[in-house]
Amino acid sequence: MINLNQKIIKALPFPKIELLEQHEIVSRVEALFAKADLIEAHYQRFKENIDRLPQTLLAKAFRGELVSSKNIK
């Protein structure tokens, strides 16, 4: 296994990225993080609704609201 030292790291080719391109990259990454935050917020809201669904279904079942009244004879 090779030990990394300052000499080896300095010898590695690192591309130089212009400042304008760096700003564009940061802007795109921030936009993606904003979309990810929005997706997470939607997920949390839907998860809360799904977690409440069994209680809602049981309540409707006990009130007889899950079948059409014309099906009841």
Secondary structure, DSSP 8 states (H G I E B T S, - for coil): -----HHHHHHS------HHHHHHHHHHHHHHHHHHHHHHHHHHHHHHHHHHHHHHHHHHHHHT-SS-GGG--
